[in-house]
């Protein structure tokens, strides 16, 4: 079962409804509000911890141990970043060179849509070069 630990979080306005998007990767929009990442090459701000409606406060984990919604089965040790729909996706160094690595899985998930536990650091992102 996925779990959470210590986190550094920020609270920002949701630029769109994040209902049903708890534990997805989010990014900043042009108005400095958070929205779900919509491309594997997006720059994630962090993982949303709640499910606010548009205009409500979104709590975003930028650094720490969090649950992440997985795009496919994830295994402990996988490096992760965002998928095209904001879920956690495994990244391969040297292959996914245009995509950002923002964490590592410490407890896997069995299938897409499941929850994994990951240590993330969206404050200091690097590409999977």
C-alpha positions as CSV (number, residue, x, y, z in Angstrom):
1,X,0.0,0.0,0.0
2,X,1.3,3.4,-0.9
3,X,2.2,5.8,1.9
4,X,3.5,9.4,2.4
5,X,6.3,10.9,4.5
6,X,7.8,14.3,5.2
7,X,7.1,16.9,2.5
8,X,7.8,20.5,1.5
9,X,4.6,21.9,0.1
10,X,3.3,25.1,-1.4
11,X,-0.4,26.2,-1.7
12,X,-1.4,27.8,-5.0
13,X,-4.6,28.5,-6.8
14,X,-5.9,25.8,-9.1
15,X,-6.2,27.1,-12.6
16,X,-8.6,24.3,-13.6
17,X,-10.5,21.6,-11.7
18,X,-8.1,19.1,-10.2
19,X,-11.0,16.9,-9.0
20,X,-10.0,13.3,-9.7
21,X,-6.3,14.4,-10.1
22,X,-5.0,13.9,-6.6
23,X,-1.4,12.6,-6.7
24,X,-0.9,13.7,-10.3
25,X,2.0,15.9,-11.4
26,X,1.1,19.6,-11.9
27,X,2.7,22.6,-13.5
28,X,2.3,26.4,-13.5
29,X,0.2,28.0,-16.1
30,X,0.6,31.5,-17.6
31,X,-1.3,33.0,-14.6
32,X,0.9,31.2,-12.0
33,X,-1.8,28.8,-11.1
34,X,-1.5,25.0,-11.1
35,X,-2.8,22.7,-13.7
36,X,-2.2,19.0,-14.5
37,X,0.8,18.3,-16.7
38,X,-0.3,17.7,-20.2
39,X,2.9,16.5,-21.9
40,X,5.8,14.2,-21.0
41,X,8.1,17.1,-21.6
42,X,6.3,19.5,-19.3
43,X,8.2,20.9,-16.3
44,X,6.5,19.6,-13.2
45,X,6.1,21.9,-10.2
46,X,5.2,18.9,-7.9
47,X,2.5,16.4,-7.0
48,X,-1.0,17.8,-6.0
49,X,-2.0,16.4,-2.6
50,X,-5.7,17.3,-2.7
51,X,-8.4,17.6,-5.4
52,X,-9.5,21.2,-5.5
53,X,-12.0,22.8,-7.8
54,X,-10.9,25.5,-10.2
55,X,-10.0,28.6,-8.2
56,X,-9.6,26.7,-4.9
57,X,-6.3,26.1,-3.1
58,X,-4.1,23.3,-4.4
59,X,-1.6,21.8,-2.0
60,X,1.5,20.8,-4.0
61,X,4.3,18.6,-2.7
62,X,7.5,19.9,-4.3
63,X,10.0,17.9,-2.3
64,X,9.5,14.8,-0.2
65,X,7.8,11.4,0.0
66,X,4.4,11.3,-1.6
67,X,1.9,9.0,-3.3
68,X,1.9,9.2,-7.1
69,X,-0.8,8.0,-9.5
70,X,1.0,5.7,-11.9
71,X,0.6,5.7,-15.7
72,X,1.7,2.0,-15.8
73,X,3.1,-0.5,-13.4
74,X,6.1,1.0,-11.5
75,X,8.8,-0.8,-9.7
76,X,11.0,0.3,-6.7
77,X,14.0,2.0,-8.1
78,X,12.3,3.4,-11.3
79,X,13.2,7.0,-12.0
80,X,10.0,8.9,-12.7
81,X,8.5,12.1,-14.2
82,X,5.2,13.1,-15.7
83,X,3.4,11.3,-18.5
84,X,1.3,13.0,-21.1
85,X,-1.7,13.0,-18.7
86,X,0.1,14.0,-15.5
87,X,0.6,10.5,-14.0
88,X,3.9,9.2,-12.9
89,X,5.8,7.5,-15.7
90,X,9.2,5.7,-15.7
91,X,12.0,7.6,-17.3
92,X,15.2,6.0,-18.8
93,X,18.4,7.9,-18.6
94,X,19.9,8.3,-22.1
95,X,16.6,7.5,-23.8
96,X,14.0,10.0,-22.5
97,X,16.4,12.9,-23.0
98,X,13.7,15.6,-23.5
99,X,11.8,14.6,-20.4
100,X,12.4,15.6,-16.7
101,X,13.2,13.2,-13.9
102,X,11.7,14.4,-10.7
103,X,11.9,11.4,-8.4
104,X,12.4,7.7,-7.7
105,X,9.9,5.0,-6.8
106,X,10.4,3.5,-3.3
107,X,7.3,1.3,-3.4
108,X,5.8,0.2,-6.7
109,X,2.4,0.0,-8.1
110,X,0.9,-3.1,-9.9
111,X,-0.9,-1.3,-12.8
112,X,-1.9,1.9,-14.4
113,X,-4.0,4.1,-12.1
114,X,-2.5,2.5,-9.0
115,X,-0.7,4.4,-6.4
116,X,3.0,4.2,-5.8
117,X,5.2,5.8,-3.2
118,X,8.0,8.0,-4.5
119,X,10.6,10.5,-3.2
120,X,10.3,13.5,-5.4
121,X,12.4,16.7,-5.9
122,X,10.8,19.1,-8.3
123,X,12.8,22.0,-7.0
124,X,16.0,20.9,-8.9
125,X,14.9,19.1,-12.1
126,X,17.2,17.5,-14.7
127,X,16.4,15.8,-17.9
128,X,16.9,12.1,-18.3
129,X,20.1,12.6,-20.2
